[in-house]
Amino acid sequence: MKLNEVSLLMPIKANPYEHQIKAFGFVCGLFGIFNAPYYSRGAALLMEMGCGKTITSIAVAGALYQFGKINRILIVAPLSILGVWDEEFEKFADFPYTLTVLKGSSSKKKEQLEELSDKGLQIVVVNYESAWRLERELLRYNADLIIADEGHKIKSAQTSVSKSMHALGDRARYRMLLTGTLITNKEIDVFSQYRFINSDIFGTSFYAFRNRYFDMLGYGNHTPVFRKYLREDFLKKMHSVAYRVTKAECLDLPEITEEVRTVELEPNAMKLYSNLEKESYTQMAGSEVSAVNVLTRLLRLSQITGGHLTDDEGDDNAVSTAKLDALADIVDSAVAEGEKLVVMARFIPELNDIQELLEKKGVGYAVVRGGVKNRDEEIGRFQEDDDCRVFVGQIAAAGLGITLTAASTMVFYSLDYSMSNFEQAKARIHRVSQKENCLYIYLIAKNTVDRKVLRSLRNKVDLAKLLVDDYRKGRNPFKD
């Protein structure tokens, strides 16, 4: 079947790229929708960040539903990206479905499962830890298709989370594993992930797998060393059910790809935010409506979305870790893929959080922020030192005169209100010396001013004027 014929069968509201069409065709072939030399109940999309594994898997899910093969889907993902699946389905799915993100306490999640309809395509999205804790209930949900997003999270066969995913996978008709980093450390990482995908590939016994492909060396014979003479056999089995795509291979991708990752503030943080939002709007009535006035009030709301709020005494108060948790997953993926990463943030407490996170993870980083004197040294270290994996920049301080082309991915942890600062910051990786396509990831807190700020920057709209105009038209300027 030709590529244009395959693309017509992708039930998505987008024009897919060639590598996405090929990946879709490969998986649908394995699942018996198309004729293929080999059939499997499980498949892996080994696609690096920015290559579109989410939209590709949505297309596969839609095709399976339209061909009458599935009615229930379970998506298991890191906590920080659950909201991404909700947004991506809404944006791209060209087929009817009902999607539920399991939230709240265990009892609340159980209630959500019990309230699901039996009609149409039902999709449940849950994080890995909850999937383990709700294993019994999810087995009763009886998913036809299970998607393990960032599947390297189950690389260790002996963890409770991995064992639960294996049990759930054994019950499902189809399984998909999505990751850019199947092997994060050693080849032994493959077993648990393929135990989930298709236990026929490497079997169900970790020890049998280890004994076949590895020699146990080192002190106490505890270190597995891969038998290189078996590499061809090993790779042949891996690739039999996997479609591999790297950013470097995606020559048909645009120069710039943007991805919005929506995070949800914790209930207490959201309550604090809502109260401050109402208070800010109410106080506008008794003061002069000006750009300075409205931006000052907006500033405090933006502080909360980044995890902190400065009180009237000038003391900093930590109120949320939602964005930090999301960043942790992005850092893990980037490091595992051998990629460098640039993280931009606005506020000092945010920068402190990010640096502390990297230190806890043992990830080498460089930083340019207000007060840093060895600016050139930090930049040079990021560009040239392989052990320096992340660059942390304060938007106002690191947006000019800096080349950061050692990375092709930039995360905006928070946003400056200046359009100039925004464009200048983006240009640090998208420069003449950049050899890779660039990916920009925006961490946006759901139902907050974050989205409004981002939209104004991307559309080159004067934010202050927009907010003032909203107020004068009788609208709350702080609501999106």
C-alpha positions as a LaTeX table, in Angstrom:
\begin{tabular}{lrrr}
\hline
Residue & $x$ (\AA) & $y$ (\AA) & $z$ (\AA) \\
\hline
Met1 & 0.00 & 0.00 & 0.00 \\
Lys2 & 1.32 & 3.43 & $-0.98$ \\
Leu3 & 2.02 & 6.13 & 1.62 \\
Asn4 & $-0.79$ & 8.40 & 0.40 \\
Glu5 & $-3.23$ & 5.50 & 0.68 \\
Val6 & $-2.06$ & 4.72 & 4.22 \\
Ser7 & $-2.32$ & 8.39 & 5.25 \\
Leu8 & $-5.97$ & 8.46 & 4.14 \\
Leu9 & $-6.70$ & 5.77 & 6.73 \\
Met10 & $-5.23$ & 7.83 & 9.59 \\
Pro11 & $-8.27$ & 9.25 & 11.46 \\
Ile12 & $-6.59$ & 12.48 & 12.57 \\
Lys13 & $-7.24$ & 16.18 & 12.00 \\
Ala14 & $-3.75$ & 16.92 & 10.70 \\
Asn15 & $-1.47$ & 16.32 & 7.74 \\
Pro16 & 0.94 & 13.67 & 9.03 \\
Tyr17 & 4.62 & 13.63 & 8.17 \\
Glu18 & 6.11 & 10.77 & 6.20 \\
His19 & 7.72 & 9.11 & 9.22 \\
Gln20 & 4.39 & 9.23 & 11.09 \\
Ile21 & 2.59 & 7.59 & 8.16 \\
Lys22 & 5.23 & 4.85 & 8.01 \\
Ala23 & 5.05 & 4.28 & 11.77 \\
Phe24 & 1.24 & 4.11 & 11.60 \\
Gly25 & 1.39 & 1.61 & 8.72 \\
Phe26 & 3.96 & $-0.51$ & 10.55 \\
Val27 & 1.88 & $-0.79$ & 13.73 \\
Cys28 & $-1.38$ & $-1.35$ & 11.86 \\
Gly29 & 0.36 & $-4.11$ & 9.91 \\
Leu30 & 1.46 & $-5.81$ & 13.13 \\
Phe31 & $-2.10$ & $-5.50$ & 14.48 \\
Gly32 & $-3.66$ & $-7.12$ & 11.41 \\
Ile33 & $-5.40$ & $-4.05$ & 9.96 \\
Phe34 & $-3.10$ & $-4.21$ & 6.94 \\
Asn35 & $-1.44$ & $-7.21$ & 5.35 \\
Ala36 & 2.01 & $-7.73$ & 6.85 \\
Pro37 & 4.64 & $-10.48$ & 6.94 \\
Tyr38 & 4.50 & $-10.64$ & 10.72 \\
Tyr39 & 1.70 & $-10.17$ & 13.23 \\
Ser40 & 2.02 & $-9.14$ & 16.86 \\
Arg41 & $-0.31$ & $-8.07$ & 19.66 \\
Gly42 & 2.24 & $-5.51$ & 20.77 \\
Ala43 & 4.29 & $-2.77$ & 19.13 \\
Ala44 & 6.82 & $-0.15$ & 20.14 \\
Leu45 & 7.13 & 3.38 & 18.74 \\
Leu46 & 10.74 & 4.29 & 19.49 \\
Met47 & 10.42 & 7.97 & 18.61 \\
Glu48 & 12.48 & 10.76 & 20.13 \\
Met49 & 10.95 & 13.89 & 21.63 \\
Gly50 & 9.30 & 16.04 & 18.98 \\
Cys51 & 8.80 & 13.25 & 16.44 \\
Gly52 & 5.06 & 12.86 & 17.07 \\
Lys53 & 4.62 & 9.53 & 18.81 \\
Thr54 & 1.46 & 10.76 & 20.57 \\
Ile55 & $-0.37$ & 11.76 & 17.38 \\
Thr56 & 0.78 & 8.54 & 15.69 \\
Ser57 & $-0.60$ & 6.40 & 18.52 \\
Ile58 & $-3.88$ & 8.38 & 18.44 \\
Ala59 & $-4.16$ & 7.50 & 14.75 \\
Val60 & $-3.52$ & 3.81 & 15.51 \\
Ala61 & $-6.12$ & 3.84 & 18.31 \\
Gly62 & $-8.68$ & 5.44 & 16.00 \\
Ala63 & $-8.02$ & 2.94 & 13.22 \\
Leu64 & $-8.39$ & $-0.01$ & 15.62 \\
Tyr65 & $-11.71$ & 1.41 & 16.80 \\
Gln66 & $-13.00$ & 2.07 & 13.30 \\
Phe67 & $-12.10$ & $-1.46$ & 12.23 \\
Gly68 & $-14.10$ & $-2.84$ & 15.16 \\
Lys69 & $-11.12$ & $-4.23$ & 17.06 \\
Ile70 & $-11.26$ & $-2.16$ & 20.28 \\
Asn71 & $-13.73$ & $-0.32$ & 22.52 \\
Arg72 & $-11.66$ & 0.42 & 25.61 \\
Ile73 & $-8.23$ & 2.04 & 25.85 \\
Leu74 & $-5.98$ & 2.45 & 28.87 \\
Ile75 & $-3.16$ & 5.01 & 28.61 \\
Val76 & $-0.52$ & 4.90 & 31.35 \\
Ala77 & 1.86 & 7.85 & 31.49 \\
Pro78 & 3.99 & 9.90 & 33.91 \\
Leu79 & 1.83 & 12.10 & 36.12 \\
Ser80 & 3.08 & 15.32 & 34.56 \\
Ile81 & 1.90 & 14.55 & 31.04 \\
Leu82 & $-1.58$ & 13.11 & 31.67 \\
Gly83 & $-3.10$ & 16.39 & 30.53 \\
Val84 & $-1.13$ & 16.23 & 27.27 \\
Trp85 & $-3.15$ & 13.17 & 26.21 \\
Asp86 & $-6.45$ & 14.93 & 26.87 \\
Glu87 & $-5.38$ & 17.93 & 24.80 \\
Glu88 & $-3.85$ & 15.91 & 21.97 \\
Phe89 & $-6.94$ & 13.73 & 21.57 \\
Glu90 & $-9.13$ & 16.83 & 21.51 \\
Lys91 & $-6.87$ & 18.47 & 18.95 \\
Phe92 & $-6.17$ & 15.55 & 16.62 \\
Ala93 & $-8.67$ & 12.67 & 17.05 \\
Asp94 & $-11.04$ & 12.54 & 14.07 \\
Phe95 & $-13.31$ & 9.91 & 15.59 \\
Pro96 & $-15.82$ & 9.84 & 18.49 \\
Tyr97 & $-14.51$ & 8.98 & 21.95 \\
Thr98 & $-14.93$ & 9.66 & 25.66 \\
Leu99 & $-11.73$ & 10.33 & 27.63 \\
Thr100 & $-11.36$ & 10.27 & 31.41 \\
Val101 & $-8.21$ & 11.30 & 33.25 \\
Leu102 & $-8.19$ & 9.57 & 36.65 \\
Lys103 & $-7.60$ & 12.21 & 39.33 \\
Gly104 & $-7.77$ & 12.69 & 43.07 \\
Ser105 & $-7.63$ & 10.06 & 45.79 \\
Ser106 & $-7.67$ & 6.32 & 45.13 \\
Ser107 & $-11.35$ & 6.17 & 46.09 \\
Lys108 & $-12.15$ & 9.02 & 43.70 \\
Lys109 & $-10.31$ & 7.25 & 40.86 \\
Lys110 & $-12.23$ & 4.06 & 41.59 \\
Glu111 & $-15.49$ & 6.02 & 41.42 \\
Gln112 & $-14.47$ & 7.46 & 38.05 \\
Leu113 & $-13.86$ & 3.92 & 36.73 \\
Glu114 & $-17.21$ & 2.70 & 38.00 \\
Glu115 & $-19.05$ & 5.58 & 36.32 \\
Leu116 & $-17.67$ & 4.89 & 32.83 \\
Ser117 & $-20.16$ & 4.24 & 30.05 \\
Asp118 & $-20.21$ & 1.00 & 28.07 \\
Lys119 & $-21.04$ & 2.86 & 24.87 \\
Gly120 & $-18.59$ & 3.96 & 22.19 \\
Leu121 & $-14.81$ & 4.25 & 22.56 \\
Gln122 & $-13.82$ & 4.74 & 26.20 \\
Ile123 & $-10.33$ & 6.05 & 27.03 \\
Val124 & $-8.87$ & 6.08 & 30.54 \\
Val125 & $-5.64$ & 7.95 & 31.29 \\
Val126 & $-3.74$ & 7.25 & 34.52 \\
Asn127 & $-0.21$ & 7.64 & 35.90 \\
Tyr128 & 2.11 & 4.68 & 36.50 \\
Glu129 & 1.98 & 4.72 & 40.31 \\
Ser130 & $-1.82$ & 4.77 & 40.29 \\
Ala131 & $-1.94$ & 1.98 & 37.70 \\
Trp132 & $-0.07$ & $-0.21$ & 40.15 \\
Arg133 & $-2.31$ & 0.76 & 43.08 \\
Leu134 & $-5.46$ & 0.32 & 41.00 \\
Glu135 & $-4.36$ & $-2.88$ & 39.26 \\
Arg136 & $-7.43$ & $-4.88$ & 40.37 \\
Glu137 & $-9.86$ & $-2.18$ & 39.22 \\
Leu138 & $-8.03$ & $-1.66$ & 35.92 \\
Leu139 & $-8.10$ & $-5.41$ & 35.26 \\
Arg140 & $-11.88$ & $-5.21$ & 35.65 \\
Tyr141 & $-11.92$ & $-2.26$ & 33.23 \\
Asn142 & $-10.55$ & $-4.83$ & 30.75 \\
Ala143 & $-8.84$ & $-2.53$ & 28.24 \\
Asp144 & $-8.56$ & $-3.76$ & 24.66 \\
Leu145 & $-5.55$ & $-1.52$ & 24.01 \\
Ile146 & $-2.99$ & $-0.38$ & 26.57 \\
Ile147 & $-0.53$ & 2.38 & 25.71 \\
Ala148 & 2.54 & 2.77 & 27.92 \\
Asp149 & 3.80 & 6.31 & 27.36 \\
Glu150 & 7.44 & 7.00 & 28.22 \\
Gly151 & 7.68 & 3.23 & 28.42 \\
His152 & 11.23 & 3.29 & 29.78 \\
Lys153 & 9.52 & 3.92 & 33.12 \\
Ile154 & 8.99 & 0.13 & 33.29 \\
Lys155 & 12.54 & $-0.86$ & 32.28 \\
Ser156 & 13.18 & $-2.57$ & 35.65 \\
Ala157 & 11.39 & $-5.90$ & 35.64 \\
Gln158 & 11.28 & $-6.34$ & 39.41 \\
Thr159 & 9.41 & $-3.15$ & 40.37 \\
Ser160 & 5.77 & $-3.27$ & 41.43 \\
Val161 & 4.84 & $-0.82$ & 38.66 \\
Ser162 & 6.45 & $-3.00$ & 35.96 \\
Lys163 & 4.82 & $-6.17$ & 37.28 \\
Ser164 & 1.42 & $-4.46$ & 37.22 \\
Met165 & 1.96 & $-3.31$ & 33.65 \\
His166 & 2.91 & $-6.86$ & 32.65 \\
Ala167 & $-0.28$ & $-8.22$ & 34.26 \\
Leu168 & $-2.44$ & $-5.56$ & 32.61 \\
Gly169 & $-0.71$ & $-6.11$ & 29.27 \\
Asp170 & $-1.31$ & $-9.86$ & 29.41 \\
Arg171 & $-5.07$ & $-9.21$ & 29.55 \\
Ala172 & $-5.18$ & $-6.66$ & 26.73 \\
Arg173 & $-5.74$ & $-7.54$ & 23.08 \\
Tyr174 & $-3.18$ & $-4.94$ & 21.94 \\
Arg175 & $-0.27$ & $-3.15$ & 23.58 \\
Met176 & 1.79 & $-0.14$ & 22.52 \\
Leu177 & 4.93 & 1.20 & 24.15 \\
Leu178 & 6.09 & 4.74 & 23.38 \\
Thr179 & 9.60 & 5.93 & 24.18 \\
Gly180 & 12.59 & 7.61 & 22.63 \\
Thr181 & 14.92 & 5.68 & 24.91 \\
Leu182 & 14.30 & 1.95 & 25.02 \\
Ile183 & 17.83 & 1.39 & 26.33 \\
Thr184 & 18.63 & 4.05 & 28.93 \\
Asn185 & 21.57 & 2.27 & 30.51 \\
Lys186 & 22.22 & $-1.26$ & 29.25 \\
Glu187 & 20.61 & $-3.76$ & 26.90 \\
Ile188 & 19.09 & $-5.49$ & 29.91 \\
Asp189 & 16.57 & $-2.59$ & 30.07 \\
Val190 & 14.82 & $-4.13$ & 27.06 \\
Phe191 & 13.39 & $-7.20$ & 28.80 \\
Ser192 & 10.72 & $-5.62$ & 30.97 \\
Gln193 & 9.47 & $-3.32$ & 28.21 \\
Tyr194 & 9.21 & $-6.20$ & 25.72 \\
Arg195 & 7.64 & $-8.41$ & 28.37 \\
Phe196 & 4.83 & $-5.85$ & 28.28 \\
Ile197 & 4.72 & $-5.47$ & 24.48 \\
Asn198 & 4.97 & $-9.12$ & 23.43 \\
Ser199 & 6.25 & $-11.83$ & 25.71 \\
Asp200 & 6.97 & $-14.07$ & 22.69 \\
Ile201 & 9.96 & $-11.89$ & 21.73 \\
Phe202 & 12.19 & $-12.34$ & 24.77 \\
Gly203 & 10.05 & $-14.61$ & 26.94 \\
Thr204 & 8.50 & $-14.12$ & 30.38 \\
Ser205 & 11.50 & $-15.06$ & 32.51 \\
Phe206 & 13.95 & $-12.27$ & 33.28 \\
Tyr207 & 16.59 & $-14.77$ & 34.37 \\
Ala208 & 16.28 & $-16.86$ & 31.21 \\
Phe209 & 16.67 & $-13.65$ & 29.17 \\
Arg210 & 19.67 & $-12.57$ & 31.21 \\
Asn211 & 21.33 & $-15.97$ & 30.99 \\
Arg212 & 20.97 & $-16.04$ & 27.20 \\
Tyr213 & 22.24 & $-12.56$ & 26.35 \\
Phe214 & 24.57 & $-11.62$ & 29.19 \\
Asp215 & 27.64 & $-12.78$ & 31.08 \\
Met216 & 27.59 & $-12.00$ & 34.79 \\
Leu217 & 30.94 & $-10.43$ & 35.67 \\
Gly218 & 32.50 & $-8.15$ & 38.26 \\
Tyr219 & 32.59 & $-8.53$ & 42.04 \\
Gly220 & 30.18 & $-11.26$ & 43.09 \\
Asn221 & 29.15 & $-11.77$ & 39.43 \\
His222 & 26.49 & $-9.07$ & 39.75 \\
Thr223 & 27.29 & $-7.03$ & 36.63 \\
Pro224 & 25.54 & $-8.11$ & 33.39 \\
Val225 & 27.76 & $-7.68$ & 30.31 \\
Phe226 & 26.07 & $-8.06$ & 26.94 \\
Arg227 & 27.35 & $-10.87$ & 24.68 \\
Lys228 & 28.26 & $-8.91$ & 21.57 \\
Tyr229 & 28.20 & $-11.96$ & 19.30 \\
Leu230 & 24.44 & $-12.12$ & 19.92 \\
Arg231 & 23.83 & $-8.48$ & 18.92 \\
Glu232 & 22.42 & $-9.32$ & 15.48 \\
Asp233 & 19.92 & $-11.78$ & 16.93 \\
Phe234 & 19.04 & $-9.32$ & 19.72 \\
Leu235 & 18.44 & $-6.37$ & 17.37 \\
Lys236 & 16.48 & $-8.49$ & 14.89 \\
Lys237 & 14.06 & $-9.48$ & 17.63 \\
Met238 & 13.82 & $-5.91$ & 18.94 \\
His239 & 13.09 & $-4.38$ & 15.56 \\
Ser240 & 10.55 & $-7.04$ & 14.62 \\
Val241 & 7.90 & $-5.17$ & 16.62 \\
Ala242 & 9.43 & $-1.70$ & 16.86 \\
Tyr243 & 9.50 & 1.37 & 14.62 \\
Arg244 & 12.49 & 3.63 & 15.30 \\
Val245 & 12.63 & 7.36 & 14.50 \\
Thr246 & 15.20 & 9.95 & 15.57 \\
Lys247 & 14.92 & 13.71 & 15.18 \\
Ala248 & 17.93 & 13.63 & 12.88 \\
Glu249 & 16.09 & 11.25 & 10.54 \\
Cys250 & 12.95 & 13.40 & 10.39 \\
Leu251 & 14.12 & 15.56 & 7.55 \\
Asp252 & 10.52 & 16.38 & 6.69 \\
Leu253 & 9.90 & 18.04 & 10.04 \\
Pro254 & 9.71 & 21.84 & 10.08 \\
Glu255 & 12.66 & 23.73 & 11.47 \\
Ile256 & 10.68 & 24.54 & 14.59 \\
Thr257 & 8.22 & 22.34 & 16.47 \\
Glu258 & 6.27 & 23.65 & 19.45 \\
Glu259 & 4.62 & 21.57 & 22.16 \\
Val260 & 2.38 & 22.81 & 24.96 \\
Arg261 & 2.42 & 20.61 & 28.06 \\
Thr262 & $-0.48$ & 21.41 & 30.35 \\
Val263 & 0.06 & 20.76 & 34.05 \\
Glu264 & $-2.56$ & 20.88 & 36.78 \\
Leu265 & $-1.88$ & 22.80 & 39.97 \\
Glu266 & $-2.52$ & 20.92 & 43.20 \\
Pro267 & $-5.99$ & 21.62 & 44.76 \\
Asn268 & $-4.55$ & 23.90 & 47.48 \\
Ala269 & $-2.48$ & 25.83 & 44.94 \\
Met270 & $-5.47$ & 26.16 & 42.60 \\
Lys271 & $-7.63$ & 27.43 & 45.48 \\
Leu272 & $-4.97$ & 30.03 & 46.33 \\
Tyr273 & $-4.77$ & 31.01 & 42.67 \\
Ser274 & $-8.57$ & 31.34 & 42.29 \\
Asn275 & $-8.87$ & 33.48 & 45.42 \\
Leu276 & $-6.08$ & 35.79 & 44.25 \\
Glu277 & $-7.61$ & 35.99 & 40.78 \\
Lys278 & $-10.99$ & 37.09 & 42.21 \\
Glu279 & $-9.30$ & 39.53 & 44.59 \\
Ser280 & $-7.22$ & 41.06 & 41.76 \\
Tyr281 & $-10.29$ & 41.57 & 39.57 \\
Thr282 & $-12.32$ & 43.08 & 42.40 \\
Gln283 & $-9.55$ & 45.52 & 43.33 \\
Met284 & $-9.30$ & 46.74 & 39.74 \\
Ala285 & $-12.61$ & 48.56 & 40.23 \\
Gly286 & $-11.15$ & 50.82 & 42.89 \\
Ser287 & $-7.92$ & 51.73 & 41.15 \\
Glu288 & $-6.65$ & 53.28 & 37.96 \\
Val289 & $-6.87$ & 50.84 & 35.08 \\
Ser290 & $-3.44$ & 51.05 & 33.49 \\
Ala291 & $-0.89$ & 48.73 & 31.92 \\
Val292 & 1.35 & 48.92 & 34.99 \\
Asn293 & $-1.54$ & 48.23 & 37.35 \\
Val294 & $-2.86$ & 45.20 & 35.49 \\
Leu295 & 0.59 & 43.67 & 34.86 \\
Thr296 & 1.50 & 44.03 & 38.54 \\
Arg297 & $-1.54$ & 41.98 & 39.50 \\
Leu298 & $-0.86$ & 39.49 & 36.72 \\
Leu299 & 2.66 & 39.03 & 38.05 \\
Arg300 & 1.46 & 37.52 & 41.35 \\
Leu301 & $-0.77$ & 35.07 & 39.51 \\
Ser302 & 2.16 & 34.03 & 37.30 \\
Gln303 & 4.27 & 33.47 & 40.41 \\
Ile304 & 1.77 & 30.90 & 41.67 \\
Thr305 & 1.75 & 28.93 & 38.40 \\
Gly306 & 5.54 & 28.65 & 38.73 \\
Gly307 & 5.21 & 27.28 & 42.26 \\
His308 & 5.87 & 30.30 & 44.48 \\
Leu309 & 4.20 & 33.41 & 45.89 \\
Thr310 & 5.88 & 36.37 & 47.57 \\
Asp311 & 3.81 & 37.63 & 50.50 \\
Asp312 & 3.36 & 41.24 & 51.67 \\
Glu313 & 6.45 & 40.94 & 53.88 \\
Gly314 & 8.56 & 39.96 & 50.90 \\
Asp315 & 8.96 & 36.34 & 51.97 \\
Asp316 & 8.85 & 33.59 & 49.38 \\
Asn317 & 6.33 & 30.79 & 49.90 \\
Ala318 & 6.44 & 27.52 & 47.95 \\
Val319 & 2.89 & 26.63 & 46.85 \\
Ser320 & 3.20 & 24.06 & 44.03 \\
Thr321 & 5.55 & 21.51 & 42.45 \\
Ala322 & 3.37 & 20.81 & 39.39 \\
Lys323 & 5.76 & 22.37 & 36.86 \\
Leu324 & 8.82 & 21.00 & 38.61 \\
Asp325 & 7.41 & 17.47 & 38.39 \\
Ala326 & 6.71 & 17.98 & 34.68 \\
Leu327 & 10.24 & 19.24 & 34.11 \\
Ala328 & 11.70 & 16.24 & 35.96 \\
Asp329 & 10.16 & 13.89 & 33.36 \\
Ile330 & 11.46 & 16.01 & 30.47 \\
Val331 & 14.97 & 16.05 & 31.95 \\
Asp332 & 14.89 & 12.27 & 32.46 \\
Ser333 & 13.90 & 11.71 & 28.82 \\
Ala334 & 16.48 & 14.15 & 27.46 \\
Val335 & 19.32 & 12.69 & 29.51 \\
Ala336 & 18.30 & 9.16 & 28.59 \\
Glu337 & 18.26 & 10.11 & 24.90 \\
Gly338 & 21.70 & 11.68 & 25.20 \\
Glu339 & 20.31 & 15.12 & 24.38 \\
Lys340 & 21.20 & 18.42 & 25.94 \\
Leu341 & 18.42 & 20.68 & 27.16 \\
Val342 & 17.90 & 24.41 & 27.70 \\
Val343 & 15.45 & 25.44 & 30.44 \\
Met344 & 14.28 & 29.06 & 30.60 \\
Ala345 & 12.45 & 30.54 & 33.57 \\
Arg346 & 11.55 & 34.01 & 34.79 \\
Phe347 & 11.56 & 34.08 & 38.60 \\
Ile348 & 14.46 & 33.49 & 40.98 \\
Pro349 & 12.62 & 30.90 & 43.17 \\
Glu350 & 11.84 & 28.91 & 40.00 \\
Leu351 & 15.50 & 28.92 & 39.00 \\
Asn352 & 16.44 & 27.78 & 42.50 \\
Asp353 & 13.96 & 24.89 & 42.24 \\
Ile354 & 15.30 & 23.84 & 38.84 \\
Gln355 & 18.92 & 23.89 & 40.00 \\
Glu356 & 18.04 & 21.91 & 43.12 \\
Leu357 & 16.22 & 19.32 & 40.97 \\
Leu358 & 19.24 & 18.87 & 38.70 \\
Glu359 & 21.59 & 18.55 & 41.67 \\
Lys360 & 19.36 & 15.87 & 43.23 \\
Lys361 & 19.37 & 13.97 & 39.94 \\
Gly362 & 23.12 & 14.33 & 39.57 \\
Val363 & 22.72 & 16.05 & 36.19 \\
Gly364 & 25.49 & 18.46 & 35.25 \\
Tyr365 & 24.29 & 21.95 & 34.36 \\
Ala366 & 25.36 & 25.50 & 33.57 \\
Val367 & 23.43 & 28.58 & 34.64 \\
Val368 & 23.13 & 32.21 & 33.57 \\
Arg369 & 20.94 & 34.35 & 35.80 \\
Gly370 & 21.05 & 37.74 & 37.42 \\
Gly371 & 24.28 & 38.13 & 39.39 \\
Val372 & 26.24 & 35.39 & 37.57 \\
Lys373 & 29.71 & 36.78 & 36.82 \\
Asn374 & 31.27 & 33.91 & 34.85 \\
Arg375 & 28.65 & 34.06 & 32.11 \\
Asp376 & 31.00 & 33.15 & 29.21 \\
Glu377 & 32.50 & 30.29 & 31.17 \\
Glu378 & 29.06 & 28.81 & 31.87 \\
Ile379 & 28.04 & 29.10 & 28.21 \\
Gly380 & 31.31 & 27.53 & 27.02 \\
Arg381 & 30.95 & 24.66 & 29.46 \\
Phe382 & 27.44 & 23.87 & 28.22 \\
Gln383 & 28.52 & 24.03 & 24.60 \\
Glu384 & 31.66 & 21.93 & 24.94 \\
Asp385 & 31.45 & 19.72 & 28.02 \\
Asp386 & 29.58 & 16.44 & 27.44 \\
Asp387 & 28.94 & 16.12 & 31.17 \\
Cys388 & 27.10 & 19.46 & 31.22 \\
Arg389 & 23.64 & 18.31 & 30.07 \\
Val390 & 21.32 & 21.21 & 30.95 \\
Phe391 & 21.52 & 24.98 & 30.62 \\
Val392 & 19.39 & 26.94 & 33.09 \\
Gly393 & 18.71 & 30.49 & 32.01 \\
Gln394 & 16.79 & 33.42 & 33.43 \\
Ile395 & 14.88 & 34.81 & 30.45 \\
Ala396 & 15.85 & 38.44 & 31.03 \\
Ala397 & 19.53 & 37.60 & 31.66 \\
Ala398 & 20.14 & 34.81 & 29.13 \\
Gly399 & 18.18 & 36.04 & 26.14 \\
Leu400 & 20.88 & 38.06 & 24.40 \\
Gly401 & 24.34 & 37.38 & 23.01 \\
Ile402 & 24.30 & 33.67 & 23.85 \\
Thr403 & 24.71 & 30.68 & 21.57 \\
Leu404 & 23.29 & 27.44 & 22.97 \\
Thr405 & 23.26 & 25.26 & 19.86 \\
Ala406 & 24.60 & 22.25 & 21.75 \\
Ala407 & 20.91 & 21.75 & 22.49 \\
Ser408 & 17.98 & 21.64 & 20.07 \\
Thr409 & 15.25 & 21.48 & 22.73 \\
Met410 & 14.22 & 24.42 & 24.92 \\
Val411 & 11.74 & 24.27 & 27.79 \\
Phe412 & 9.95 & 27.44 & 28.90 \\
Tyr413 & 9.26 & 26.76 & 32.56 \\
Ser414 & 7.63 & 30.18 & 32.81 \\
Leu415 & 7.21 & 33.19 & 30.55 \\
Asp416 & 8.36 & 36.77 & 30.54 \\
Tyr417 & 5.74 & 39.25 & 29.34 \\
Ser418 & 8.16 & 40.86 & 26.90 \\
Met419 & 7.73 & 39.78 & 23.29 \\
Ser420 & 11.31 & 40.81 & 22.56 \\
Asn421 & 12.70 & 38.73 & 25.44 \\
Phe422 & 10.61 & 35.76 & 24.28 \\
Glu423 & 11.87 & 35.87 & 20.71 \\
Gln424 & 15.45 & 36.49 & 21.80 \\
Ala425 & 15.35 & 33.53 & 24.19 \\
Lys426 & 14.03 & 31.21 & 21.46 \\
Ala427 & 16.82 & 32.35 & 19.14 \\
Arg428 & 19.51 & 30.97 & 21.49 \\
Ile429 & 19.13 & 27.47 & 20.00 \\
His430 & 17.63 & 28.34 & 16.60 \\
Arg431 & 20.74 & 29.87 & 15.04 \\
Val432 & 22.96 & 29.51 & 12.01 \\
Ser433 & 25.19 & 26.95 & 13.70 \\
Gln434 & 22.22 & 24.73 & 14.68 \\
Lys435 & 22.27 & 21.43 & 12.80 \\
Glu436 & 19.08 & 19.95 & 14.26 \\
Asn437 & 15.39 & 20.81 & 14.10 \\
Cys438 & 14.37 & 22.76 & 17.18 \\
Leu439 & 11.70 & 21.77 & 19.70 \\
Tyr440 & 10.15 & 24.27 & 22.12 \\
Ile441 & 8.18 & 22.92 & 25.09 \\
Tyr442 & 5.94 & 25.29 & 27.08 \\
Leu443 & 4.83 & 24.29 & 30.59 \\
Ile444 & 1.38 & 25.81 & 31.02 \\
Ala445 & $-0.72$ & 25.57 & 34.19 \\
Lys446 & $-4.31$ & 24.64 & 33.34 \\
Asn447 & $-7.04$ & 27.29 & 33.78 \\
Thr448 & $-4.54$ & 30.05 & 34.57 \\
Val449 & $-3.09$ & 33.15 & 32.94 \\
Asp450 & $-0.24$ & 31.06 & 31.53 \\
Arg451 & $-2.13$ & 30.21 & 28.35 \\
Lys452 & $-3.20$ & 33.81 & 27.78 \\
Val453 & 0.39 & 35.02 & 28.18 \\
Leu454 & 1.70 & 32.37 & 25.77 \\
Arg455 & $-0.97$ & 33.13 & 23.18 \\
Ser456 & $-0.20$ & 36.85 & 23.25 \\
Leu457 & 3.54 & 36.19 & 22.83 \\
Arg458 & 3.08 & 33.73 & 19.96 \\
Asn459 & 0.59 & 36.01 & 18.21 \\
Lys460 & 2.77 & 39.08 & 18.84 \\
Val461 & $-0.05$ & 40.87 & 20.69 \\
Asp462 & 0.67 & 43.56 & 23.32 \\
Leu463 & $-0.25$ & 41.73 & 26.53 \\
Ala464 & $-0.82$ & 44.83 & 28.67 \\
Lys465 & $-3.11$ & 46.40 & 26.06 \\
Leu466 & $-5.01$ & 43.11 & 25.72 \\
Leu467 & $-5.63$ & 42.91 & 29.47 \\
Val468 & $-6.71$ & 46.54 & 29.79 \\
Asp469 & $-9.06$ & 46.19 & 26.80 \\
Asp470 & $-10.57$ & 43.03 & 28.33 \\
Tyr471 & $-11.30$ & 44.90 & 31.57 \\
Arg472 & $-12.84$ & 47.89 & 29.83 \\
Lys473 & $-15.12$ & 45.52 & 27.91 \\
Gly474 & $-16.40$ & 44.09 & 31.20 \\
Arg475 & $-14.33$ & 40.89 & 31.11 \\
Asn476 & $-12.04$ & 39.55 & 33.84 \\
Pro477 & $-8.60$ & 40.18 & 32.27 \\
Phe478 & $-7.03$ & 37.43 & 34.33 \\
Lys479 & $-9.25$ & 34.66 & 32.92 \\
Asp480 & $-8.32$ & 32.94 & 29.70 \\
\hline
\end{tabular}
